[in-house]
Amino acid sequence: MVREFFYGGDRFRATVHGRPGKEEIFIVQVLEDDEEGAEISLDRFEDPGNDPGAPLESVLTMLVDRMRGEQGLPATPVGEAFRWSEGRVLARVHSGIQH
């Protein structure tokens, strides 16, 4: 899945593939004029701290907060909730289950 979301007043693009709870996730901050900014990735399959039951949205916000800290970007403002960008599903891929 490639889908945009908003969090902390910024727009991001998430590329997610794999089984739920074991996905490989790439996040890119989308700047003005659709330029790409900061990025971060996580392989939940190999991450020893992964909670496979954690919702994808929680993992995405955790990654954005980590990226902001690691790259010296401003922290997420309090109360700036996560929301998917409606109508901006850029690509859908299979669920990872082979039939």
Contacts in CASP RR format, 6 or more apart in sequence:
PFRMAT RR
TARGET T0000
AUTHOR 0000-0000-0000
METHOD contacts of the structure
MODEL  1
MVREFFYGGDRFRATVHGRPGKEEIFIVQVLEDDEEGAEISLDRFEDPGN
DPGAPLESVLTMLVDRMRGEQGLPATPVGEAFRWSEGRVLARVHSGIQH
1 14 0 8 1.000
1 15 0 8 1.000
1 16 0 8 1.000
1 17 0 8 1.000
1 89 0 8 1.000
1 91 0 8 1.000
1 92 0 8 1.000
1 93 0 8 1.000
2 13 0 8 1.000
2 14 0 8 1.000
2 15 0 8 1.000
2 16 0 8 1.000
2 89 0 8 1.000
2 90 0 8 1.000
2 91 0 8 1.000
3 13 0 8 1.000
3 14 0 8 1.000
3 16 0 8 1.000
3 84 0 8 1.000
3 85 0 8 1.000
3 88 0 8 1.000
3 89 0 8 1.000
3 90 0 8 1.000
4 11 0 8 1.000
4 12 0 8 1.000
4 13 0 8 1.000
4 14 0 8 1.000
4 30 0 8 1.000
4 84 0 8 1.000
4 85 0 8 1.000
4 88 0 8 1.000
4 90 0 8 1.000
5 11 0 8 1.000
5 12 0 8 1.000
5 14 0 8 1.000
5 57 0 8 1.000
5 60 0 8 1.000
5 82 0 8 1.000
5 83 0 8 1.000
5 84 0 8 1.000
5 85 0 8 1.000
6 12 0 8 1.000
6 82 0 8 1.000
6 83 0 8 1.000
6 85 0 8 1.000
7 60 0 8 1.000
7 61 0 8 1.000
7 64 0 8 1.000
7 76 0 8 1.000
7 80 0 8 1.000
7 81 0 8 1.000
7 82 0 8 1.000
7 83 0 8 1.000
8 64 0 8 1.000
8 76 0 8 1.000
8 77 0 8 1.000
8 79 0 8 1.000
8 80 0 8 1.000
9 77 0 8 1.000
9 80 0 8 1.000
10 29 0 8 1.000
10 30 0 8 1.000
10 64 0 8 1.000
11 29 0 8 1.000
11 30 0 8 1.000
11 85 0 8 1.000
12 27 0 8 1.000
12 28 0 8 1.000
12 29 0 8 1.000
12 30 0 8 1.000
12 60 0 8 1.000
12 64 0 8 1.000
13 27 0 8 1.000
13 28 0 8 1.000
13 30 0 8 1.000
13 90 0 8 1.000
14 25 0 8 1.000
14 26 0 8 1.000
14 27 0 8 1.000
14 60 0 8 1.000
15 25 0 8 1.000
15 26 0 8 1.000
15 27 0 8 1.000
15 28 0 8 1.000
16 23 0 8 1.000
16 24 0 8 1.000
16 25 0 8 1.000
16 26 0 8 1.000
16 56 0 8 1.000
17 23 0 8 1.000
17 24 0 8 1.000
17 93 0 8 1.000
17 96 0 8 1.000
18 24 0 8 1.000
18 95 0 8 1.000
18 96 0 8 1.000
19 95 0 8 1.000
19 96 0 8 1.000
19 97 0 8 1.000
20 52 0 8 1.000
20 56 0 8 1.000
20 95 0 8 1.000
21 44 0 8 1.000
21 50 0 8 1.000
21 52 0 8 1.000
21 53 0 8 1.000
21 54 0 8 1.000
21 56 0 8 1.000
22 44 0 8 1.000
22 45 0 8 1.000
22 50 0 8 1.000
22 52 0 8 1.000
23 44 0 8 1.000
23 45 0 8 1.000
23 56 0 8 1.000
24 41 0 8 1.000
24 42 0 8 1.000
24 43 0 8 1.000
24 44 0 8 1.000
24 45 0 8 1.000
25 41 0 8 1.000
25 42 0 8 1.000
25 43 0 8 1.000
25 44 0 8 1.000
25 59 0 8 1.000
25 60 0 8 1.000
25 63 0 8 1.000
26 39 0 8 1.000
26 40 0 8 1.000
26 41 0 8 1.000
27 39 0 8 1.000
27 40 0 8 1.000
27 41 0 8 1.000
27 60 0 8 1.000
27 63 0 8 1.000
27 64 0 8 1.000
27 67 0 8 1.000
28 36 0 8 1.000
28 37 0 8 1.000
28 38 0 8 1.000
28 39 0 8 1.000
29 36 0 8 1.000
29 37 0 8 1.000
29 38 0 8 1.000
29 39 0 8 1.000
29 67 0 8 1.000
30 36 0 8 1.000
30 37 0 8 1.000
31 37 0 8 1.000
38 67 0 8 1.000
38 68 0 8 1.000
38 71 0 8 1.000
38 73 0 8 1.000
39 67 0 8 1.000
40 63 0 8 1.000
40 64 0 8 1.000
40 66 0 8 1.000
40 67 0 8 1.000
40 70 0 8 1.000
42 59 0 8 1.000
42 63 0 8 1.000
44 50 0 8 1.000
44 52 0 8 1.000
44 59 0 8 1.000
57 82 0 8 1.000
60 82 0 8 1.000
61 76 0 8 1.000
61 82 0 8 1.000
64 76 0 8 1.000
65 75 0 8 1.000
65 76 0 8 1.000
67 73 0 8 1.000
68 74 0 8 1.000
68 75 0 8 1.000
68 76 0 8 1.000
69 75 0 8 1.000
END
